[in-house]
Amino acid sequence: MTAFQPQIRFATTRDGVRIAYTIIGGDGPTFVSPSGWVSHVELEWQTASGEFFRQLARGRRLLVYDGRGTGLSDRDIEDFSLQARLNDLEAVVEHAGLERFTLLAWSMGAPTGIAYAAEHPERIDSLVLYASFSRGPEGQERAIIQTVTDLMRIEWGVGARATMGFIHPDAERLEIEESMQYFRAAASGEMAARILQESFLNTDVREYLPRVTVPTLVLHRRDDTAVRLEFGREVAMLLPNARFLILEGNHHPPFYGDSGAILRAIDDFLGVEPQPAVEQPHAHTHAGAPVTILFTDIEGSTSLTQRLGDAAAQGLLRAHNDIVRDALRSHGGDEIKHTGDGIMASFPSTSGGLEAAIDAQRAFARHNHAHPDDPVRVRIGLNMGEPVREQDDLFGQAVQLARRICDRAAPGQILASNVVRELVAGKGFLFADLGDTELRGFEDPVRLYAVRWEEP
C-alpha cells in the first residue's frame, strides 16, 4: 500500500464554517459519508479507516469530510446542533456539485444522514446506516457516556483511551497508540467531548424517520457495546422502506473486525457485483502500519572529501553515523539504510522520531563546539505515512516526501511535514510555520514546519 496523499478541498457553510473534504475513487456512483465522530481527512488514509474507505471506493467515488471542530475544518466552533451538522453536509455536497448520491452514515454521523435523507429525498439514491441510532441513551448508559466526556475535557488522552474499550475491545497496544495519535491530531479534548455530547447524548431524530422514503439498509453488529443493537433495531422499525441486517461482532467502527461483511452487504443491497479486494504487498513487518520516516544528510559531503581527503572525510562520516545511531537506539528508531551521506530511519512513534532528531542535532552541536575545524553540519527531514515494505527497505510517496523535506532543510535544521506536526500536537514540541513550499517531484506545494530546538 503506498502512502496516499489526498487532494483536500474546502467548502463554506451557510453559517460561515470552512469544511475540509476529499473525494477518492474514479467513475461510478457517488457515496458521501459524514464523519462518525472526530476525523482528519489528511491523516485518514494512514489508518484502518482509510483502508476501509479505499475498499468502499472500488468502482465508486467516495466523498468524506471533517465535520466542524475536527481535522482540517474550522476548529473554533460553538454550534454543534443538528442543523449545524446538516449545514456541513449540505456545503460539501453543493461545493462538489453532486446531484444524486448514496449516503453512508455511521455512528454519530447517522442522525445527520437520517435528517438529510428526510429533508432532501431528491438528492438521495439510497441510504446506508451502520451502528445507527435516532436518540441518545438514558439511565446508567447515559451516565457512563457523560463520565467519558468529562474525562475528555480533563485529560484528552485518558478520555480517548477510555473509548477504546467500547469501540475496539480487543485492540492491541500498537493499534491503541495509533488511535491515540489520530484522536489527538483530529480534535481537542473539549471539541471531542462537545461533539459526543451533541451528536449522541442530546440527539433525537425520531421525528425524521417516517419521512425517509428512499431505500435504506440498516446494519448493526450484534454485540456492539458503544451503540447497542436495540438502537439500530429501533431505527429500522421506524423507517418505512428499510432492510435490517444483523452482523456478528462487537466492534463499533466498520473498519475494525470483519469489515468485509459490511462491504459485501452494501454491494448486495445496491445490486452490484462485489469488487475484488485490493491486494496488499507482502511485508515482513506489521502490514500497513504507519511509521514516521527520518532522513539525515551531511552538508557538502562531496566537497568535504575533496577538501579533507578520504580518511578525514570518512572520520566525519563515522561521527555522523555514531550520533544518529545513538539517537535511534534511545528513541526506538530502526535504521533502514545508509544513503552514503546520511541515514534513513523509521519510528513507530512520531514523538520518538522528533525526539531522536532533536537529540541528534544537539549532539552534532556539541561535536562541532569541540571540533570547530572539522564540524559535521547535518540537515534532517521527517514525514509520516504508510510506505511500501519490501524485504528490509521502505518505498513509496511517504518516503520520497521525507527525502525531499530533508533536502530542503538548512544545515542544523529539522524540517517536518504537517502530518508530523498534527500528530504531536499538545506534546511540547515547538514549530515554526514555513508556509507552502514547492518540492521537486511533487505537483502541489507542501506545508513545512521547522522544529525548534536549543543547543545544550
Residue pairs with C-beta under 8 A, 6 or more apart in sequence:
1 51
1 280
1 281
1 288
1 386
1 388
2 386
2 387
2 388
2 396
2 397
2 398
3 45
3 46
3 385
3 386
3 387
3 396
3 397
3 398
3 399
3 401
4 24
4 45
4 46
4 50
4 54
4 386
4 397
5 45
5 397
5 401
6 22
6 24
6 41
6 42
6 44
6 45
7 22
7 23
7 444
8 20
8 21
8 22
8 41
8 42
8 72
9 20
9 21
9 22
9 23
9 95
9 96
10 18
10 19
10 20
10 21
10 72
10 95
11 18
11 19
11 21
11 65
11 91
11 92
11 94
11 95
11 96
12 18
12 19
12 91
12 95
13 19
13 68
13 84
13 87
13 88
13 90
13 91
14 87
14 90
14 91
15 79
15 84
15 87
17 68
17 73
17 74
17 77
17 84
17 87
17 88
17 91
18 73
18 74
19 65
19 66
19 67
19 68
19 73
19 74
19 88
19 91
19 92
20 41
20 42
20 65
20 66
20 71
20 72
20 73
21 41
21 63
21 64
21 65
21 66
21 92
21 95
21 96
22 41
22 63
22 64
22 65
23 61
23 62
23 63
23 96
24 53
24 54
24 57
24 61
24 62
24 64
25 57
25 58
25 59
25 60
25 61
25 62
26 61
27 61
28 59
28 60
28 61
29 60
29 61
29 101
29 102
29 125
29 270
30 60
30 61
30 62
30 63
30 98
30 100
30 101
30 102
31 56
31 57
31 60
31 61
31 62
31 63
31 101
31 102
31 103
31 104
32 62
32 63
32 89
32 92
32 93
32 98
32 101
32 102
32 103
32 104
33 53
33 62
33 63
33 64
33 103
33 104
33 105
33 106
33 109
34 65
34 67
34 85
34 88
34 89
34 105
34 109
34 112
34 113
35 64
35 65
35 66
35 67
35 70
35 71
35 108
35 109
36 106
36 107
36 108
36 109
36 131
36 253
37 107
37 108
37 192
37 195
37 196
37 199
38 67
38 69
38 70
38 71
38 183
38 186
38 187
38 191
38 192
38 195
39 64
39 65
39 66
39 67
39 70
39 71
39 186
40 66
40 70
40 71
40 72
40 182
40 185
40 186
40 422
41 64
41 65
41 66
41 71
41 72
42 71
42 72
42 418
42 419
42 422
43 71
43 182
43 185
43 186
43 419
43 422
43 423
44 50
44 53
44 64
45 53
45 54
45 386
46 290
46 384
46 385
46 386
46 419
47 178
47 179
47 182
47 255
47 290
48 175
48 253
48 255
48 256
49 253
49 255
51 255
51 288
52 254
52 255
52 259
52 263
53 62
53 64
53 255
54 278
55 259
55 263
55 277
55 278
56 62
56 104
56 263
56 266
58 275
58 276
58 278
59 272
59 275
63 92
63 93
63 96
63 98
63 101
65 73
65 88
65 89
65 92
66 72
66 73
66 186
67 73
67 85
67 88
67 109
67 195
68 74
68 77
68 79
68 80
68 84
68 85
68 88
69 75
69 77
69 80
69 187
69 191
69 194
69 195
70 186
70 187
70 191
70 192
70 195
71 186
71 187
73 88
75 187
75 188
75 191
77 84
77 191
80 194
80 195
80 197
80 198
80 199
81 198
82 111
82 112
82 115
82 203
82 205
85 111
85 112
85 199
86 112
86 115
86 116
86 119
88 112
89 112
89 113
89 116
90 116
93 101
93 123
98 123
99 123
100 122
100 123
100 124
100 125
101 123
101 124
101 125
102 124
102 125
102 126
102 127
102 128
102 270
103 113
103 116
103 117
103 124
103 126
103 127
103 128
104 113
104 128
104 130
104 266
105 112
105 113
105 114
105 127
105 128
105 129
105 130
105 132
106 129
106 130
106 131
106 132
106 253
106 254
107 130
107 131
107 132
107 226
107 227
107 252
107 253
108 195
108 196
108 199
108 200
110 129
110 130
110 131
110 132
110 133
110 134
110 235
111 133
111 134
111 199
111 203
111 205
112 199
113 127
113 129
113 132
114 127
114 129
114 132
114 134
114 205
114 208
114 209
114 212
114 235
115 205
115 208
116 123
116 124
117 124
117 127
117 208
117 212
117 214
117 216
118 208
118 209
118 211
118 212
119 208
121 212
121 213
121 214
124 214
125 214
126 214
126 215
126 216
126 217
126 269
126 270
127 212
127 214
127 215
127 216
127 217
128 216
128 217
128 219
128 266
128 269
129 216
129 217
129 218
129 219
129 232
129 235
130 219
130 220
130 254
130 262
131 219
131 220
131 221
131 224
131 226
131 227
131 232
131 252
131 253
131 254
132 218
132 220
132 227
132 231
132 232
132 235
133 200
133 203
133 227
133 231
133 232
133 234
133 235
134 203
134 204
134 205
134 206
134 208
134 209
134 231
134 234
134 235
134 238
135 203
135 204
135 205
135 206
135 231
135 234
136 142
136 200
136 201
136 202
136 203
136 204
137 145
137 200
137 201
137 231
141 228
142 201
145 196
145 200
145 201
146 201
148 159
148 162
148 163
148 196
149 159
149 193
149 196
149 197
149 201
150 159
150 193
151 158
151 159
151 162
152 159
152 160
152 189
152 190
152 192
152 193
152 196
153 159
153 189
153 190
153 193
154 189
155 189
156 183
156 184
156 188
156 189
156 192
156 426
157 180
157 184
159 189
159 192
159 193
160 179
160 180
160 183
160 184
160 189
160 192
161 176
161 180
163 226
164 171
164 176
164 179
165 225
166 225
166 226
166 252
167 226
167 251
167 252
167 253
167 256
168 175
168 179
168 251
168 252
168 253
168 256
169 225
169 250
169 251
171 179
171 256
174 286
174 289
174 348
177 348
177 349
178 289
178 290
181 350
181 423
182 423
183 192
184 423
184 425
184 426
185 422
185 423
185 425
186 192
187 195
206 238
209 235
209 238
209 239
210 238
210 239
210 240
212 239
212 240
212 241
213 240
213 241
214 241
215 241
215 243
215 269
216 239
216 241
216 242
216 243
217 242
217 243
217 245
217 265
217 266
217 269
218 232
218 235
218 236
218 239
218 242
218 243
218 244
218 245
219 232
219 245
219 247
219 262
219 265
220 227
220 229
220 231
220 232
220 233
220 244
220 245
220 246
220 247
221 229
221 246
221 247
221 248
221 249
221 250
221 251
221 252
221 257
222 229
222 246
222 247
222 248
222 249
222 250
223 229
223 248
223 249
223 250
224 232
224 249
224 250
224 251
224 252
225 250
225 252
226 252
227 252
229 246
232 244
233 244
235 242
236 242
236 243
236 244
243 269
245 265
247 258
247 261
247 262
247 265
248 258
248 261
249 257
249 258
249 261
250 257
251 257
254 262
260 277
263 274
264 274
267 273
267 274
267 275
280 287
280 288
281 287
281 388
281 389
281 390
282 390
283 389
283 390
284 389
284 391
284 392
285 389
287 389
288 386
289 348
289 386
290 384
290 385
290 386
291 346
291 347
291 348
291 384
291 385
291 386
291 387
291 394
292 346
292 347
292 348
292 349
292 350
292 352
292 353
292 354
292 382
292 383
292 384
292 420
293 344
293 345
293 346
293 347
293 353
293 382
293 383
293 384
293 385
293 387
293 394
293 398
293 399
293 402
294 333
294 344
294 345
294 346
294 347
294 353
294 356
294 357
294 380
294 381
294 382
294 402
295 339
295 342
295 343
295 344
295 380
295 381
295 382
295 402
295 403
295 405
295 406
296 320
296 324
296 342
296 343
296 360
296 378
296 379
296 380
296 406
297 339
297 341
297 342
297 378
297 379
297 380
297 381
297 406
297 407
297 409
298 304
298 316
298 317
298 320
298 341
298 342
298 376
298 377
298 378
299 377
299 378
299 379
299 411
300 377
301 313
301 317
301 340
301 341
302 341
304 313
304 316
305 313
308 316
308 374
312 374
315 374
316 374
316 376
317 341
319 367
319 376
320 342
320 343
320 364
320 376
320 378
321 338
321 343
323 360
323 363
323 364
323 367
323 376
324 343
324 345
324 360
325 335
325 343
326 359
326 363
327 333
327 356
327 357
327 359
327 360
327 363
328 334
328 335
328 345
328 356
330 355
330 356
330 359
331 347
331 349
331 352
331 353
331 355
331 356
331 359
332 347
332 348
332 349
332 352
333 345
333 346
333 347
333 352
333 353
333 356
334 345
334 346
334 347
335 343
335 344
335 345
336 344
336 345
336 346
336 392
336 393
336 394
337 343
337 344
337 392
337 393
338 344
342 378
342 406
344 394
344 399
344 402
344 403
345 353
345 356
346 387
346 394
347 353
347 356
350 384
350 420
350 423
350 424
351 424
351 427
351 429
353 382
353 384
353 420
354 382
354 414
354 416
354 420
354 424
354 429
354 451
357 380
357 382
357 414
357 451
358 414
358 451
358 453
360 378
360 380
361 378
361 380
361 412
361 414
361 453
362 453
362 454
362 455
362 456
364 376
364 377
364 378
364 412
365 412
365 455
365 456
366 456
367 375
367 376
368 375
368 376
368 377
377 411
377 412
378 411
378 412
379 406
379 407
379 409
379 410
379 411
379 412
379 413
379 415
380 406
380 409
380 413
380 414
380 415
381 402
381 403
381 404
381 405
381 406
381 407
381 408
381 409
381 414
381 415
381 416
382 402
382 405
382 414
382 415
382 416
382 417
382 420
382 451
383 398
383 399
383 401
383 402
383 405
383 416
383 417
383 419
383 420
384 398
384 417
384 419
384 420
384 423
385 396
385 397
385 398
385 399
385 401
385 419
386 396
386 398
387 394
387 395
387 396
387 398
387 399
388 394
388 395
388 396
400 441
401 417
401 439
401 442
401 446
402 417
404 439
404 440
404 441
404 442
404 446
405 415
405 416
405 417
405 439
405 446
405 448
406 415
407 439
407 440
408 415
408 437
408 439
408 448
409 415
413 450
414 450
414 451
414 453
415 434
415 448
415 449
415 450
415 451
416 431
416 448
416 449
416 450
416 451
417 446
417 447
417 448
417 449
418 446
418 447
418 448
418 449
420 449
421 429
421 431
421 449
429 451
429 452
430 451
430 452
431 449
431 450
431 451
431 452
432 449
432 450
432 452
433 447
433 449
434 447
434 448
434 449
434 450
435 447
435 448
436 445
436 446
436 447
437 445
437 446
437 447
437 448
438 445
438 446
439 445
439 446
